[in-house]
Amino acid sequence: MKKSFKYYIKGNREIVQKASRTLELCRILYNLCLEQRKFAWDNYHKSISCYDQIKELPSLKKFFPEFKEVPSQTLQEVVERVDKAFQNFFRKVKRGEKPG
């Protein structure tokens, strides 16, 4: 069973915009991590670890300064979430279960 939660943010417009911007940047980072892992596997048959991607976060911030708005720990947790999703996917495939 999947659960979802809705949260309502109370505060001024600035706080709501900052939270929305942080979520948007986290979404972008998640998709970048997925794309990087898929590219590495498709082209080099190499898997990328969570720690490899975390080590690249400082250089990502240099190329995309907007990621400096988000705390580093938050960005690291996004990368860890991608890694956990991959581990769960391949664990289910190995067991013969339907992934997803």
A tleap script that builds the chain and sets N, CA, C and O, in Angstrom:
source leaprc.protein.ff14SB
mol = sequence {
  NMET LYS LYS SER PHE LYS TYR TYR ILE LYS
  GLY ASN ARG GLU ILE VAL GLN LYS ALA SER
  ARG THR LEU GLU LEU CYS ARG ILE LEU TYR
  ASN LEU CYS LEU GLU GLN ARG LYS PHE ALA
  TRP ASP ASN TYR HIE LYS SER ILE SER CYS
  TYR ASP GLN ILE LYS GLU LEU PRO SER LEU
  LYS LYS PHE PHE PRO GLU PHE LYS GLU VAL
  PRO SER GLN THR LEU GLN GLU VAL VAL GLU
  ARG VAL ASP LYS ALA PHE GLN ASN PHE PHE
  ARG LYS VAL LYS ARG GLY GLU LYS PRO CGLY
}
set mol.1.N position { 0.838 -1.162 0.000 }
set mol.1.CA position { 0.000 0.000 0.000 }
set mol.1.C position { 0.894 1.239 0.000 }
set mol.1.O position { 1.845 1.337 0.776 }
set mol.2.N position { 0.576 2.166 -0.871 }
set mol.2.CA position { 1.330 3.409 -0.925 }
set mol.2.C position { 0.550 4.481 -0.185 }
set mol.2.O position { -0.675 4.554 -0.271 }
set mol.3.N position { 1.275 5.300 0.536 }
set mol.3.CA position { 0.653 6.389 1.273 }
set mol.3.C position { 1.208 7.702 0.764 }
set mol.3.O position { 2.360 7.778 0.338 }
set mol.4.N position { 0.407 8.705 0.810 }
set mol.4.CA position { 0.890 10.036 0.469 }
set mol.4.C position { 0.431 10.996 1.557 }
set mol.4.O position { -0.592 10.796 2.211 }
set mol.5.N position { 1.206 12.015 1.718 }
set mol.5.CA position { 0.912 13.010 2.735 }
set mol.5.C position { 0.836 14.377 2.077 }
set mol.5.O position { 1.585 14.671 1.145 }
set mol.6.N position { -0.054 15.195 2.558 }
set mol.6.CA position { -0.141 16.574 2.096 }
set mol.6.C position { 0.206 17.474 3.266 }
set mol.6.O position { -0.264 17.281 4.388 }
set mol.7.N position { 1.027 18.447 2.981 }
set mol.7.CA position { 1.407 19.410 3.996 }
set mol.7.C position { 1.011 20.796 3.522 }
set mol.7.O position { 1.167 21.132 2.348 }
set mol.8.N position { 0.513 21.574 4.418 }
set mol.8.CA position { 0.172 22.943 4.106 }
set mol.8.C position { 1.164 23.847 4.821 }
set mol.8.O position { 1.369 23.739 6.030 }
set mol.9.N position { 1.764 24.726 4.061 }
set mol.9.CA position { 2.766 25.626 4.621 }
set mol.9.C position { 2.085 26.927 4.990 }
set mol.9.O position { 1.455 27.582 4.160 }
set mol.10.N position { 2.225 27.281 6.242 }
set mol.10.CA position { 1.716 28.568 6.683 }
set mol.10.C position { 2.894 29.513 6.802 }
set mol.10.O position { 3.922 29.164 7.383 }
set mol.11.N position { 2.756 30.645 6.282 }
set mol.11.CA position { 3.826 31.621 6.345 }
set mol.11.C position { 3.638 32.653 5.256 }
set mol.11.O position { 2.666 32.639 4.501 }
set mol.12.N position { 4.591 33.531 5.206 }
set mol.12.CA position { 4.479 34.564 4.196 }
set mol.12.C position { 4.880 34.019 2.828 }
set mol.12.O position { 5.367 32.895 2.710 }
set mol.13.N position { 4.672 34.810 1.830 }
set mol.13.CA position { 4.919 34.398 0.452 }
set mol.13.C position { 6.379 34.005 0.231 }
set mol.13.O position { 6.661 33.085 -0.538 }
set mol.14.N position { 7.296 34.682 0.889 }
set mol.14.CA position { 8.725 34.405 0.715 }
set mol.14.C position { 9.077 32.986 1.177 }
set mol.14.O position { 9.838 32.285 0.510 }
set mol.15.N position { 8.526 32.568 2.311 }
set mol.15.CA position { 8.798 31.229 2.835 }
set mol.15.C position { 8.238 30.166 1.894 }
set mol.15.O position { 8.900 29.167 1.614 }
set mol.16.N position { 7.031 30.381 1.414 }
set mol.16.CA position { 6.399 29.424 0.509 }
set mol.16.C position { 7.188 29.328 -0.791 }
set mol.16.O position { 7.382 28.230 -1.313 }
set mol.17.N position { 7.643 30.452 -1.317 }
set mol.17.CA position { 8.424 30.442 -2.556 }
set mol.17.C position { 9.760 29.740 -2.363 }
set mol.17.O position { 10.208 29.003 -3.241 }
set mol.18.N position { 10.400 29.965 -1.217 }
set mol.18.CA position { 11.687 29.318 -0.957 }
set mol.18.C position { 11.516 27.802 -0.844 }
set mol.18.O position { 12.329 27.048 -1.379 }
set mol.19.N position { 10.477 27.355 -0.159 }
set mol.19.CA position { 10.218 25.917 -0.037 }
set mol.19.C position { 9.911 25.309 -1.400 }
set mol.19.O position { 10.372 24.212 -1.715 }
set mol.20.N position { 9.144 26.014 -2.194 }
set mol.20.CA position { 8.817 25.536 -3.531 }
set mol.20.C position { 10.064 25.460 -4.402 }
set mol.20.O position { 10.234 24.507 -5.163 }
set mol.21.N position { 10.926 26.445 -4.296 }
set mol.21.CA position { 12.178 26.468 -5.069 }
set mol.21.C position { 13.090 25.311 -4.645 }
set mol.21.O position { 13.716 24.668 -5.489 }
set mol.22.N position { 13.161 25.052 -3.349 }
set mol.22.CA position { 13.981 23.951 -2.848 }
set mol.22.C position { 13.473 22.616 -3.388 }
set mol.22.O position { 14.268 21.782 -3.822 }
set mol.23.N position { 12.167 22.410 -3.366 }
set mol.23.CA position { 11.592 21.171 -3.896 }
set mol.23.C position { 11.865 21.026 -5.390 }
set mol.23.O position { 12.151 19.929 -5.869 }
set mol.24.N position { 11.778 22.123 -6.115 }
set mol.24.CA position { 12.050 22.093 -7.556 }
set mol.24.C position { 13.502 21.710 -7.831 }
set mol.24.O position { 13.771 20.900 -8.718 }
set mol.25.N position { 14.436 22.284 -7.081 }
set mol.25.CA position { 15.850 21.961 -7.267 }
set mol.25.C position { 16.145 20.516 -6.870 }
set mol.25.O position { 16.979 19.859 -7.493 }
set mol.26.N position { 15.473 20.024 -5.848 }
set mol.26.CA position { 15.642 18.618 -5.455 }
set mol.26.C position { 15.124 17.688 -6.547 }
set mol.26.O position { 15.724 16.647 -6.815 }
set mol.27.N position { 14.025 18.056 -7.171 }
set mol.27.CA position { 13.487 17.259 -8.274 }
set mol.27.C position { 14.461 17.231 -9.445 }
set mol.27.O position { 14.694 16.181 -10.043 }
set mol.28.N position { 15.028 18.390 -9.767 }
set mol.28.CA position { 15.998 18.478 -10.861 }
set mol.28.C position { 17.216 17.612 -10.555 }
set mol.28.O position { 17.692 16.881 -11.424 }
set mol.29.N position { 17.724 17.690 -9.322 }
set mol.29.CA position { 18.886 16.886 -8.942 }
set mol.29.C position { 18.571 15.395 -9.025 }
set mol.29.O position { 19.394 14.617 -9.507 }
set mol.30.N position { 17.406 14.995 -8.568 }
set mol.30.CA position { 17.002 13.585 -8.626 }
set mol.30.C position { 17.042 13.089 -10.071 }
set mol.30.O position { 17.586 12.023 -10.357 }
set mol.31.N position { 16.460 13.874 -10.971 }
set mol.31.CA position { 16.436 13.486 -12.378 }
set mol.31.C position { 17.832 13.487 -12.997 }
set mol.31.O position { 18.129 12.643 -13.842 }
set mol.32.N position { 18.691 14.421 -12.589 }
set mol.32.CA position { 20.074 14.435 -13.077 }
set mol.32.C position { 20.823 13.180 -12.625 }
set mol.32.O position { 21.578 12.589 -13.397 }
set mol.33.N position { 20.612 12.785 -11.393 }
set mol.33.CA position { 21.267 11.578 -10.875 }
set mol.33.C position { 20.800 10.340 -11.631 }
set mol.33.O position { 21.606 9.476 -11.977 }
set mol.34.N position { 19.502 10.257 -11.884 }
set mol.34.CA position { 18.979 9.131 -12.659 }
set mol.34.C position { 19.591 9.105 -14.056 }
set mol.34.O position { 20.021 8.058 -14.539 }
set mol.35.N position { 19.623 10.263 -14.689 }
set mol.35.CA position { 20.169 10.352 -16.041 }
set mol.35.C position { 21.641 9.947 -16.070 }
set mol.35.O position { 22.076 9.244 -16.982 }
set mol.36.N position { 22.405 10.388 -15.076 }
set mol.36.CA position { 23.827 10.053 -15.012 }
set mol.36.C position { 24.024 8.544 -14.850 }
set mol.36.O position { 24.890 7.958 -15.500 }
set mol.37.N position { 23.238 7.925 -14.001 }
set mol.37.CA position { 23.354 6.479 -13.787 }
set mol.37.C position { 22.977 5.702 -15.049 }
set mol.37.O position { 23.651 4.739 -15.413 }
set mol.38.N position { 21.908 6.120 -15.709 }
set mol.38.CA position { 21.489 5.444 -16.939 }
set mol.38.C position { 22.538 5.608 -18.034 }
set mol.38.O position { 22.841 4.654 -18.751 }
set mol.39.N position { 23.094 6.813 -18.167 }
set mol.39.CA position { 24.116 7.077 -19.184 }
set mol.39.C position { 25.354 6.222 -18.942 }
set mol.39.O position { 25.897 5.631 -19.875 }
set mol.40.N position { 25.796 6.157 -17.700 }
set mol.40.CA position { 26.995 5.378 -17.366 }
set mol.40.C position { 26.778 3.898 -17.668 }
set mol.40.O position { 27.682 3.223 -18.160 }
set mol.41.N position { 25.588 3.400 -17.375 }
set mol.41.CA position { 25.341 1.982 -17.631 }
set mol.41.C position { 25.193 1.705 -19.128 }
set mol.41.O position { 25.769 0.746 -19.641 }
set mol.42.N position { 24.426 2.540 -19.829 }
set mol.42.CA position { 24.188 2.320 -21.259 }
set mol.42.C position { 25.466 2.426 -22.086 }
set mol.42.O position { 25.648 1.676 -23.044 }
set mol.43.N position { 26.348 3.349 -21.723 }
set mol.43.CA position { 27.537 3.597 -22.539 }
set mol.43.C position { 28.786 2.865 -22.068 }
set mol.43.O position { 29.632 2.507 -22.888 }
set mol.44.N position { 28.916 2.635 -20.766 }
set mol.44.CA position { 30.152 2.057 -20.232 }
set mol.44.C position { 29.935 0.776 -19.428 }
set mol.44.O position { 30.897 0.160 -18.969 }
set mol.45.N position { 28.679 0.376 -19.257 }
set mol.45.CA position { 28.336 -0.779 -18.406 }
set mol.45.C position { 28.998 -0.652 -17.037 }
set mol.45.O position { 29.553 -1.609 -16.496 }
set mol.46.N position { 28.919 0.555 -16.501 }
set mol.46.CA position { 29.490 0.855 -15.193 }
set mol.46.C position { 28.379 1.427 -14.323 }
set mol.46.O position { 27.615 2.287 -14.762 }
set mol.47.N position { 28.297 0.948 -13.100 }
set mol.47.CA position { 27.314 1.516 -12.184 }
set mol.47.C position { 27.993 2.571 -11.319 }
set mol.47.O position { 29.164 2.446 -10.961 }
set mol.48.N position { 27.248 3.590 -11.000 }
set mol.48.CA position { 27.763 4.705 -10.205 }
set mol.48.C position { 27.199 4.579 -8.800 }
set mol.48.O position { 26.006 4.335 -8.618 }
set mol.49.N position { 28.058 4.744 -7.815 }
set mol.49.CA position { 27.601 4.629 -6.429 }
set mol.49.C position { 27.066 5.968 -5.933 }
set mol.49.O position { 27.272 7.019 -6.539 }
set mol.50.N position { 26.391 5.881 -4.837 }
set mol.50.CA position { 25.861 7.066 -4.163 }
set mol.50.C position { 26.995 8.024 -3.799 }
set mol.50.O position { 26.865 9.241 -3.934 }
set mol.51.N position { 28.101 7.456 -3.337 }
set mol.51.CA position { 29.219 8.279 -2.877 }
set mol.51.C position { 29.922 8.974 -4.035 }
set mol.51.O position { 30.435 10.081 -3.875 }
set mol.52.N position { 29.950 8.333 -5.200 }
set mol.52.CA position { 30.509 8.983 -6.385 }
set mol.52.C position { 29.700 10.228 -6.734 }
set mol.52.O position { 30.259 11.275 -7.060 }
set mol.53.N position { 28.395 10.101 -6.663 }
set mol.53.CA position { 27.540 11.233 -7.008 }
set mol.53.C position { 27.599 12.325 -5.942 }
set mol.53.O position { 27.540 13.510 -6.272 }
set mol.54.N position { 27.711 11.949 -4.685 }
set mol.54.CA position { 27.819 12.956 -3.624 }
set mol.54.C position { 29.108 13.750 -3.779 }
set mol.54.O position { 29.125 14.956 -3.534 }
set mol.55.N position { 30.199 13.079 -4.187 }
set mol.55.CA position { 31.472 13.774 -4.384 }
set mol.55.C position { 31.396 14.801 -5.509 }
set mol.55.O position { 32.194 15.737 -5.541 }
set mol.56.N position { 30.456 14.641 -6.424 }
set mol.56.CA position { 30.316 15.564 -7.545 }
set mol.56.C position { 29.440 16.775 -7.230 }
set mol.56.O position { 29.345 17.688 -8.049 }
set mol.57.N position { 28.808 16.801 -6.078 }
set mol.57.CA position { 27.920 17.917 -5.742 }
set mol.57.C position { 28.626 19.273 -5.715 }
set mol.57.O position { 28.053 20.245 -6.208 }
set mol.58.N position { 29.850 19.393 -5.160 }
set mol.58.CA position { 30.513 20.707 -5.188 }
set mol.58.C position { 30.750 21.232 -6.608 }
set mol.58.O position { 30.590 22.427 -6.857 }
set mol.59.N position { 31.127 20.356 -7.532 }
set mol.59.CA position { 31.329 20.820 -8.909 }
set mol.59.C position { 29.994 21.158 -9.569 }
set mol.59.O position { 29.927 22.052 -10.412 }
set mol.60.N position { 28.932 20.449 -9.190 }
set mol.60.CA position { 27.605 20.775 -9.703 }
set mol.60.C position { 27.205 22.185 -9.277 }
set mol.60.O position { 26.619 22.936 -10.056 }
set mol.61.N position { 27.529 22.538 -8.033 }
set mol.61.CA position { 27.206 23.874 -7.530 }
set mol.61.C position { 27.988 24.961 -8.262 }
set mol.61.O position { 27.510 26.088 -8.391 }
set mol.62.N position { 29.188 24.629 -8.743 }
set mol.62.CA position { 29.966 25.609 -9.504 }
set mol.62.C position { 29.322 25.887 -10.857 }
set mol.62.O position { 29.258 27.035 -11.297 }
set mol.63.N position { 28.843 24.828 -11.518 }
set mol.63.CA position { 28.227 24.990 -12.835 }
set mol.63.C position { 26.803 25.520 -12.751 }
set mol.63.O position { 26.349 26.240 -13.641 }
set mol.64.N position { 26.105 25.168 -11.692 }
set mol.64.CA position { 24.726 25.606 -11.498 }
set mol.64.C position { 24.609 26.271 -10.129 }
set mol.64.O position { 24.257 25.607 -9.153 }
set mol.65.N position { 24.896 27.570 -10.039 }
set mol.65.CA position { 24.919 28.263 -8.738 }
set mol.65.C position { 23.589 28.233 -7.983 }
set mol.65.O position { 23.570 28.442 -6.769 }
set mol.66.N position { 22.486 27.979 -8.674 }
set mol.66.CA position { 21.198 27.941 -7.975 }
set mol.66.C position { 21.136 26.817 -6.946 }
set mol.66.O position { 20.346 26.886 -6.005 }
set mol.67.N position { 21.964 25.778 -7.115 }
set mol.67.CA position { 21.985 24.692 -6.133 }
set mol.67.C position { 22.625 25.130 -4.814 }
set mol.67.O position { 22.514 24.423 -3.812 }
set mol.68.N position { 23.287 26.277 -4.801 }
set mol.68.CA position { 23.852 26.800 -3.553 }
set mol.68.C position { 22.755 27.255 -2.594 }
set mol.68.O position { 22.997 27.409 -1.396 }
set mol.69.N position { 21.556 27.468 -3.118 }
set mol.69.CA position { 20.426 27.886 -2.283 }
set mol.69.C position { 19.968 26.762 -1.352 }
set mol.69.O position { 19.374 27.021 -0.305 }
set mol.70.N position { 20.244 25.525 -1.733 }
set mol.70.CA position { 19.772 24.358 -0.981 }
set mol.70.C position { 20.895 23.863 -0.076 }
set mol.70.O position { 22.035 23.757 -0.527 }
set mol.71.N position { 20.606 23.558 1.182 }
set mol.71.CA position { 21.644 23.026 2.075 }
set mol.71.C position { 22.264 21.740 1.523 }
set mol.71.O position { 21.578 20.922 0.911 }
set mol.72.N position { 23.555 21.577 1.746 }
set mol.72.CA position { 24.286 20.419 1.217 }
set mol.72.C position { 23.702 19.099 1.699 }
set mol.72.O position { 23.614 18.141 0.930 }
set mol.73.N position { 23.306 19.043 2.958 }
set mol.73.CA position { 22.748 17.807 3.510 }
set mol.73.C position { 21.483 17.396 2.755 }
set mol.73.O position { 21.251 16.210 2.520 }
set mol.74.N position { 20.683 18.367 2.383 }
set mol.74.CA position { 19.460 18.080 1.634 }
set mol.74.C position { 19.791 17.476 0.277 }
set mol.74.O position { 19.157 16.512 -0.153 }
set mol.75.N position { 20.788 18.047 -0.397 }
set mol.75.CA position { 21.200 17.518 -1.699 }
set mol.75.C position { 21.764 16.105 -1.565 }
set mol.75.O position { 21.515 15.247 -2.412 }
set mol.76.N position { 22.520 15.872 -0.505 }
set mol.76.CA position { 23.076 14.537 -0.278 }
set mol.76.C position { 21.959 13.519 -0.048 }
set mol.76.O position { 22.040 12.384 -0.518 }
set mol.77.N position { 20.931 13.926 0.669 }
set mol.77.CA position { 19.810 13.022 0.932 }
set mol.77.C position { 19.050 12.685 -0.348 }
set mol.77.O position { 18.527 11.580 -0.490 }
set mol.78.N position { 18.990 13.633 -1.275 }
set mol.78.CA position { 18.348 13.357 -2.564 }
set mol.78.C position { 19.125 12.271 -3.305 }
set mol.78.O position { 18.534 11.341 -3.854 }
set mol.79.N position { 20.457 12.396 -3.317 }
set mol.79.CA position { 21.299 11.395 -3.986 }
set mol.79.C position { 21.135 10.035 -3.302 }
set mol.79.O position { 21.066 9.006 -3.974 }
set mol.80.N position { 21.073 10.031 -1.985 }
set mol.80.CA position { 20.884 8.777 -1.249 }
set mol.80.C position { 19.529 8.151 -1.566 }
set mol.80.O position { 19.404 6.928 -1.619 }
set mol.81.N position { 18.513 8.991 -1.777 }
set mol.81.CA position { 17.181 8.495 -2.118 }
set mol.81.C position { 17.193 7.816 -3.496 }
set mol.81.O position { 16.540 6.792 -3.698 }
set mol.82.N position { 17.942 8.401 -4.438 }
set mol.82.CA position { 18.084 7.779 -5.760 }
set mol.82.C position { 18.752 6.413 -5.618 }
set mol.82.O position { 18.316 5.432 -6.222 }
set mol.83.N position { 19.806 6.360 -4.821 }
set mol.83.CA position { 20.532 5.109 -4.624 }
set mol.83.C position { 19.631 4.044 -3.998 }
set mol.83.O position { 19.659 2.883 -4.406 }
set mol.84.N position { 18.850 4.436 -3.028 }
set mol.84.CA position { 17.943 3.491 -2.371 }
set mol.84.C position { 16.881 2.988 -3.347 }
set mol.84.O position { 16.512 1.814 -3.309 }
set mol.85.N position { 16.389 3.866 -4.220 }
set mol.85.CA position { 15.406 3.455 -5.222 }
set mol.85.C position { 16.010 2.422 -6.172 }
set mol.85.O position { 15.350 1.449 -6.535 }
set mol.86.N position { 17.265 2.634 -6.575 }
set mol.86.CA position { 17.943 1.666 -7.438 }
set mol.86.C position { 18.129 0.332 -6.729 }
set mol.86.O position { 17.880 -0.723 -7.311 }
set mol.87.N position { 18.562 0.377 -5.483 }
set mol.87.CA position { 18.763 -0.862 -4.729 }
set mol.87.C position { 17.459 -1.641 -4.599 }
set mol.87.O position { 17.442 -2.859 -4.783 }
set mol.88.N position { 16.378 -0.952 -4.287 }
set mol.88.CA position { 15.082 -1.618 -4.146 }
set mol.88.C position { 14.611 -2.208 -5.474 }
set mol.88.O position { 14.063 -3.310 -5.510 }
set mol.89.N position { 14.826 -1.471 -6.562 }
set mol.89.CA position { 14.435 -1.955 -7.881 }
set mol.89.C position { 15.153 -3.261 -8.214 }
set mol.89.O position { 14.521 -4.249 -8.586 }
set mol.90.N position { 16.479 -3.256 -8.078 }
set mol.90.CA position { 17.245 -4.437 -8.456 }
set mol.90.C position { 17.053 -5.600 -7.478 }
set mol.90.O position { 17.187 -6.761 -7.865 }
set mol.91.N position { 16.745 -5.300 -6.233 }
set mol.91.CA position { 16.435 -6.360 -5.273 }
set mol.91.C position { 15.163 -7.083 -5.704 }
set mol.91.O position { 15.097 -8.312 -5.653 }
set mol.92.N position { 14.152 -6.321 -6.129 }
set mol.92.CA position { 12.904 -6.939 -6.582 }
set mol.92.C position { 13.109 -7.726 -7.875 }
set mol.92.O position { 12.537 -8.803 -8.043 }
set mol.93.N position { 13.920 -7.196 -8.785 }
set mol.93.CA position { 14.201 -7.913 -10.032 }
set mol.93.C position { 14.888 -9.237 -9.726 }
set mol.93.O position { 14.555 -10.267 -10.312 }
set mol.94.N position { 15.842 -9.205 -8.812 }
set mol.94.CA position { 16.583 -10.414 -8.448 }
set mol.94.C position { 15.655 -11.478 -7.850 }
set mol.94.O position { 15.835 -12.672 -8.092 }
set mol.95.N position { 14.676 -11.043 -7.080 }
set mol.95.CA position { 13.724 -11.971 -6.457 }
set mol.95.C position { 12.654 -12.447 -7.434 }
set mol.95.O position { 11.897 -13.370 -7.131 }
set mol.96.N position { 12.592 -11.823 -8.593 }
set mol.96.CA position { 11.572 -12.188 -9.569 }
set mol.96.C position { 10.249 -11.488 -9.342 }
set mol.96.O position { 9.240 -11.857 -9.944 }
set mol.97.N position { 10.241 -10.489 -8.487 }
set mol.97.CA position { 9.021 -9.726 -8.223 }
set mol.97.C position { 8.860 -8.648 -9.288 }
set mol.97.O position { 9.787 -8.354 -10.042 }
set mol.98.N position { 7.688 -8.078 -9.332 }
set mol.98.CA position { 7.434 -6.989 -10.268 }
set mol.98.C position { 7.996 -5.696 -9.671 }
set mol.98.O position { 7.522 -5.244 -8.629 }
set mol.99.N position { 8.999 -5.098 -10.319 }
set mol.99.CA position { 9.551 -3.849 -9.781 }
set mol.99.C position { 8.616 -2.682 -10.073 }
set mol.99.O position { 7.908 -2.660 -11.080 }
set mol.100.N position { 8.634 -1.721 -9.169 }
set mol.100.CA position { 7.859 -0.524 -9.412 }
set mol.100.C position { 6.637 -0.379 -8.616 }
set mol.100.O position { 5.920 0.611 -8.761 }
savepdb mol mol.pdb
quit
